[in-house]
């Protein structure tokens, strides 16, 4: 039995550099669509997987450390398509007026470590408060100063004036002071905001295509942007090689976003047949974020929110999860996303059971957090599978996720880009 090597890293420490390693996997899931393959040997070099071989091979002593995971199930690192890594659950919207944007980086360092240790090696961070917080955290992780997942960052959401994603709830002069400069009116101004986000470093554009539950805007959950505005956003982003994620609850807002060419529909709470048909026709991915509503349910029970927010929660809760089965039947691709930050970071994997309860098979749920999410990001040749040439993002845990998807809530070994995280 080879000794299991764990590279100890702390939140404050610089991560150990990636090196050549051998992983002895007891039961490898190389591709979530193909099931488990049994014992296998994985060799990494730096941040890449260089070979995957069936059976437990005798490690080359010159090849670096050996990680004995012969008692574990091993698979690719998980992907969460919707997080708010620089924030924690709170109904205290007024903190936007009292807390500096830089604090988000501190909170993000904590949450990044918690997230990667729970098995999520890539996340898409959508709409943080503060124009640079996620970009700074993204760089800190990429350069090894901070422990965390690979971050695909949007920067601030693009919103209509006074909509979800804009500043609401304060006196007019305070709203104006807190404005981050990313709301827009009309196709031309909205195109400009996309270009500004790209200039500032956005990997992806996030728009709030409809009203939202947890903001102080009280105009319901239907469409905010006009069709022309959303099409301008999508066309401009695509011309720059950037994908667009749309926060969208109301059915007609979802339908309009899909028709406009938006790449992912996040939440999709009231998606009906017409909305799902538009998503299928456009190839828009559905990111349900069911875990967010569990967090909202708990927050409401704790008295965390204002009357404006509570009214929207009551409106939406009976609808949560209903579009999952129709989406599957219609062939809409579902990518895993949680909205972590609405609930505590590190609990992202509870989404798996919620997806299964809503109509997915465990295998489909696993695919949503690996193959489908990677494809939605345009990174299918980089992440989402354990294969030669892929990023060395690998996790291990006890049990069979095809029989019990909740085993993914207890990941106990993580390699992120070739470095082992304790």
C-alpha positions in Angstrom: 0.0 0.0 0.0 1.5 3.3 -1.0 1.4 6.1 1.4 -1.3 8.8 0.6 0.5 12.1 0.3 -1.4 15.2 1.2 0.2 18.5 0.4 -0.8 20.7 3.3 -1.8 24.2 2.2 -3.4 26.9 4.3 -5.6 29.7 3.2 -2.8 32.2 3.8 0.0 30.1 2.3 1.3 30.1 -1.3 0.1 26.8 -2.9 2.7 24.2 -3.5 3.9 24.1 -7.1 2.4 21.3 -9.3 4.8 18.4 -9.9 4.8 15.0 -11.5 2.6 12.6 -9.5 1.0 9.2 -9.8 -2.5 8.6 -8.6 -3.7 5.0 -7.9 -7.5 5.1 -8.3 -9.7 2.4 -6.8 -12.6 3.1 -9.1 -12.2 5.7 -11.9 -15.0 7.7 -13.5 -13.0 9.2 -16.4 -16.1 10.4 -18.2 -19.4 10.8 -16.3 -21.4 9.6 -19.3 -19.6 6.3 -19.4 -19.8 5.2 -15.7 -17.1 3.8 -13.5 -14.2 1.9 -15.1 -12.7 0.2 -12.1 -9.0 0.5 -10.9 -6.8 2.9 -12.9 -3.4 4.7 -12.7 -3.3 8.4 -13.5 0.0 10.2 -14.1 0.2 13.9 -14.0 3.1 16.3 -14.8 2.7 19.9 -13.7 -0.8 20.9 -14.2 -1.6 18.3 -16.9 -2.7 14.7 -17.0 -0.2 12.8 -19.1 -1.6 9.3 -19.0 -4.5 7.3 -17.8 -4.1 3.5 -17.7 -6.4 0.7 -16.7 -5.4 -1.2 -13.6 -3.1 -0.4 -10.8 0.4 0.1 -12.3 3.7 0.0 -10.5 4.6 3.7 -10.1 7.9 5.0 -11.5 9.9 6.0 -8.4 11.4 8.9 -10.4 8.0 10.3 -11.2 7.4 12.2 -8.0 4.7 11.5 -5.3 2.3 8.6 -5.2 -1.2 9.2 -4.1 -2.8 5.9 -3.0 -6.6 6.3 -3.6 -7.2 2.6 -4.1 -10.1 2.7 -1.6 -11.8 5.7 -3.3 -13.8 6.7 -6.3 -11.9 9.1 -8.4 -13.3 11.5 -11.0 -12.7 15.0 -12.6 -13.0 18.1 -10.4 -16.5 19.5 -10.3 -17.7 22.7 -12.0 -20.1 25.2 -10.5 -21.5 27.5 -13.2 -23.0 30.1 -10.8 -21.3 31.3 -7.6 -20.8 34.6 -5.8 -17.4 33.7 -4.3 -16.7 37.2 -2.8 -20.0 37.2 -0.8 -21.7 35.4 2.1 -25.4 34.9 2.8 -27.0 38.1 4.1 -30.2 40.1 3.8 -28.3 43.2 4.9 -28.4 45.1 1.6 -27.4 48.3 3.4 -23.9 46.9 3.9 -23.2 48.0 0.3 -23.1 51.5 1.7 -20.8 50.7 4.7 -18.4 48.0 3.5 -15.5 48.8 1.1 -15.3 46.7 -2.1 -11.9 45.5 -1.1 -13.5 43.5 1.7 -14.9 41.2 -0.9 -11.4 40.0 -1.7 -10.9 39.0 2.0 -14.2 37.1 2.0 -13.3 35.6 -1.3 -10.0 34.2 -0.1 -12.0 32.3 2.6 -14.6 31.1 0.3 -12.2 30.1 -2.4 -10.4 27.7 -0.1 -13.7 26.2 1.2 -15.0 25.8 -2.3 -12.0 23.9 -3.8 -11.7 21.7 -0.7 -15.3 20.6 -1.3 -14.3 19.3 -4.7 -15.2 22.2 -7.0 -12.1 23.0 -9.0 -13.7 25.4 -11.5 -16.4 28.0 -10.7 -18.0 30.8 -12.7 -18.3 33.9 -10.5 -21.3 36.0 -11.6 -22.0 39.6 -10.6 -19.9 40.5 -7.5 -20.3 43.8 -5.8 -17.1 45.8 -6.7 -15.7 45.9 -10.2 -12.3 44.3 -9.4 -12.8 41.9 -6.5 -13.3 38.7 -8.4 -10.6 39.6 -10.9 -8.1 40.1 -8.1 -9.1 36.8 -6.5 -8.9 35.1 -9.9 -5.3 36.3 -10.4 -4.3 35.4 -6.8 -5.4 31.8 -7.3 -3.9 31.5 -10.8 -0.5 32.8 -9.5 -0.5 30.5 -6.5 -0.9 33.1 -3.7 -4.4 32.0 -2.8 -5.8 28.5 -2.6 -9.0 28.1 -4.6 -10.7 26.9 -7.8 -10.1 28.2 -11.3 -12.4 31.3 -11.6 -14.3 32.3 -14.7 -15.3 35.9 -13.7 -17.9 38.2 -15.0 -17.3 41.3 -12.9 -20.4 43.4 -12.1 -23.8 42.5 -13.7 -25.1 44.5 -16.5 -28.6 45.7 -15.5 -31.4 48.1 -16.4 -31.5 51.3 -14.3 -33.2 50.3 -11.0 -33.4 46.7 -11.9 -32.0 43.5 -10.3 -28.3 44.0 -10.3 -28.5 47.8 -10.0 -28.5 49.6 -6.7 -31.9 49.8 -5.0 -33.2 50.6 -1.5 -31.3 53.7 -0.6 -32.0 57.4 -1.0 -31.6 58.5 -4.6 -28.3 60.3 -4.0 -26.9 57.1 -2.2 -28.1 54.9 -5.1 -26.2 57.2 -7.4 -23.0 57.1 -5.3 -23.1 53.3 -5.2 -23.7 52.8 -8.9 -20.9 50.7 -10.4 -21.5 52.1 -13.9 -22.8 48.9 -15.5 -26.5 49.7 -15.9 -27.6 50.7 -19.4 -30.6 51.9 -21.4 -30.9 51.2 -25.2 -28.9 48.9 -27.5 -26.0 51.3 -28.0 -25.3 51.9 -24.3 -25.7 48.2 -23.5 -23.2 47.3 -26.2 -20.8 49.9 -24.6 -21.2 48.2 -21.2 -20.2 44.9 -22.7 -17.1 46.4 -24.2 -16.3 48.1 -20.9 -16.6 44.8 -19.1 -14.3 43.2 -21.6 -11.8 46.0 -21.2 -11.9 45.5 -17.4 -11.1 41.8 -17.7 -14.4 39.9 -17.8 -14.2 36.3 -18.9 -18.0 36.2 -19.3 -20.8 38.8 -19.3 -23.6 38.5 -16.8 -26.9 40.3 -17.3 -30.0 40.4 -15.1 -32.5 39.7 -17.8 -35.4 39.7 -15.4 -36.3 40.8 -11.9 -34.6 39.0 -9.0 -35.7 37.6 -5.7 -33.1 39.0 -3.2 -32.7 42.6 -4.4 -34.7 45.6 -3.2 -36.2 46.1 -6.7 -39.9 45.4 -6.3 -41.1 45.2 -9.9 -41.7 41.4 -10.1 -39.6 38.7 -11.8 -40.4 39.3 -15.5 -38.3 40.7 -18.3 -36.2 43.9 -17.7 -34.3 44.5 -20.9 -36.0 45.1 -24.2 -35.4 42.5 -26.9 -33.2 44.9 -28.8 -31.1 45.6 -25.7 -30.5 41.8 -25.0 -29.7 41.1 -28.6 -27.2 44.0 -28.6 -25.6 42.5 -25.5 -25.4 39.0 -26.9 -24.1 40.1 -30.3 -21.5 42.4 -28.9 -20.2 39.8 -26.4 -20.0 37.1 -29.1 -18.2 39.5 -31.4 -15.5 39.7 -28.7 -15.5 36.0 -28.2 -17.3 36.2 -24.8 -20.3 34.2 -23.7 -23.3 35.7 -21.8 -25.1 34.4 -18.7 -28.5 35.7 -18.0 -30.1 35.7 -14.5 -33.7 35.0 -15.5 -36.8 33.9 -13.6 -39.9 34.9 -15.6 -40.9 32.8 -18.5 -41.2 35.6 -21.1 -37.9 37.0 -19.9 -36.3 33.6 -20.4 -37.8 33.2 -23.8 -36.6 36.7 -24.9 -33.1 36.0 -23.6 -32.8 32.8 -25.4 -34.1 34.3 -28.7 -31.6 37.1 -28.3 -28.8 34.5 -28.3 -27.9 34.4 -24.6 -25.7 31.4 -23.8 -26.9 30.3 -20.4 -30.2 30.8 -18.6 -29.5 30.9 -14.9 -32.3 30.0 -12.5 -35.0 29.6 -15.2 -37.6 29.3 -12.5 -40.8 29.9 -14.5 -39.5 28.4 -17.8 -42.5 27.0 -19.7 -42.7 25.1 -22.9 -42.3 28.2 -25.1 -39.3 29.4 -23.1 -37.7 25.9 -23.2 -38.3 25.7 -26.9 -36.5 29.0 -27.4 -33.6 27.7 -25.3 -33.4 24.5 -27.3 -33.5 26.4 -30.6 -30.8 28.7 -29.5 -28.7 26.1 -27.7 -28.9 28.0 -24.5 -27.8 26.0 -21.4 -30.1 25.8 -18.4 -28.4 26.4 -15.0 -31.1 25.8 -12.4 -29.4 26.8 -9.1 -31.9 24.8 -7.0 -29.6 25.1 -3.9 -30.1 28.8 -3.9 -33.8 28.4 -3.0 -32.8 26.1 -0.1 -30.7 29.0 1.2 -33.5 31.5 0.6 -35.9 29.2 2.5 -33.6 29.1 5.5 -32.9 32.8 5.3 -36.6 33.7 5.3 -37.2 31.4 8.3 -34.5 33.2 10.1 -36.0 36.6 9.4 -33.1 37.7 7.3 -34.9 39.6 4.5 -36.9 42.7 4.0 -40.7 42.7 3.3 -39.9 43.5 -0.4 -37.8 40.3 -0.7 -40.1 38.2 1.4 -43.0 38.9 -1.0 -40.9 37.7 -3.9 -39.8 34.6 -2.1 -43.4 33.6 -1.4 -44.2 34.1 -5.1 -41.4 31.9 -6.4 -41.0 29.0 -4.0 -43.8 26.8 -5.3 -42.3 26.9 -8.7 -38.7 25.8 -7.9 -37.5 22.7 -9.8 -40.6 22.3 -12.0 -38.9 23.0 -15.4 -36.2 20.3 -14.9 -38.1 17.3 -16.2 -39.7 19.2 -19.2 -36.2 20.6 -20.0 -34.7 17.1 -20.1 -37.6 15.7 -22.2 -37.2 18.6 -24.7 -33.4 18.1 -24.9 -32.3 21.3 -23.3 -28.8 20.9 -21.8 -28.6 21.4 -18.1 -25.4 22.6 -16.6 -24.7 22.5 -12.8 -24.8 25.8 -10.9 -25.8 26.6 -7.3 -25.7 30.4 -6.6 -23.4 29.7 -3.7 -23.2 32.8 -1.6 -27.0 32.8 -1.2 -26.2 29.8 1.0 -22.8 29.0 2.6 -19.9 28.2 0.3 -18.7 24.7 0.5 -22.2 23.2 0.5 -22.4 23.4 -3.4 -22.7 19.6 -3.7 -26.2 19.6 -2.2 -27.4 20.6 -5.6 -26.9 17.1 -6.9 -29.6 15.6 -4.7 -31.9 18.5 -5.5 -31.4 17.9 -9.3 -32.2 14.2 -8.8 -35.2 14.9 -6.8 -36.4 17.3 -9.6 -36.1 14.5 -12.2 -32.5 14.0 -13.3 -30.8 10.6 -13.0 -27.6 10.6 -10.8 -25.6 10.1 -14.0 -27.2 13.1 -15.7 -26.5 15.1 -12.5 -22.8 14.1 -12.7 -22.6 15.0 -16.3 -24.1 18.4 -15.6 -21.2 19.2 -13.2 -18.5 17.9 -15.5 -19.1 17.3 -19.2 -22.0 19.7 -19.8 -20.7 22.5 -17.6 -17.3 22.3 -19.4 -19.0 22.4 -22.8 -21.1 25.4 -21.6 -17.9 27.2 -20.7 -16.3 26.3 -24.1 -13.6 24.4 -22.0 -14.5 20.8 -22.9 -10.9 20.1 -24.0 -9.5 21.5 -20.7 -11.8 20.3 -17.8 -14.6 17.9 -17.0 -12.9 14.6 -17.8 -9.9 12.5 -16.6 -8.0 12.1 -19.8 -4.6 12.6 -21.3 -3.9 16.3 -21.9 -6.6 17.6 -19.6 -6.1 19.8 -16.7 -5.1 17.8 -13.6 -8.3 18.6 -11.7 -9.2 15.4 -9.8 -11.2 14.5 -6.8 -11.7 11.4 -4.7 -14.4 10.3 -2.2 -16.0 7.2 -0.8 -19.0 5.4 -2.4 -20.7 5.2 -5.8 -22.3 8.5 -7.0 -24.4 6.6 -9.5 -26.1 4.8 -6.7 -26.2 7.7 -4.2 -25.3 11.1 -5.5 -25.0 12.5 -2.0 -21.6 10.9 -1.6 -20.3 14.0 -3.5 -21.1 16.1 -0.4 -18.1 14.4 1.3 -15.2 14.8 -1.1 -12.0 14.1 0.9 -9.2 14.5 -1.6 -8.7 17.2 -4.2 -6.1 18.0 -6.8 -6.5 21.4 -8.5 -4.4 22.1 -11.6 -1.8 19.5 -10.4 -1.5 20.6 -6.8 -3.0 18.6 -4.0 -5.2 20.5 -1.5 -5.6 19.1 2.0 
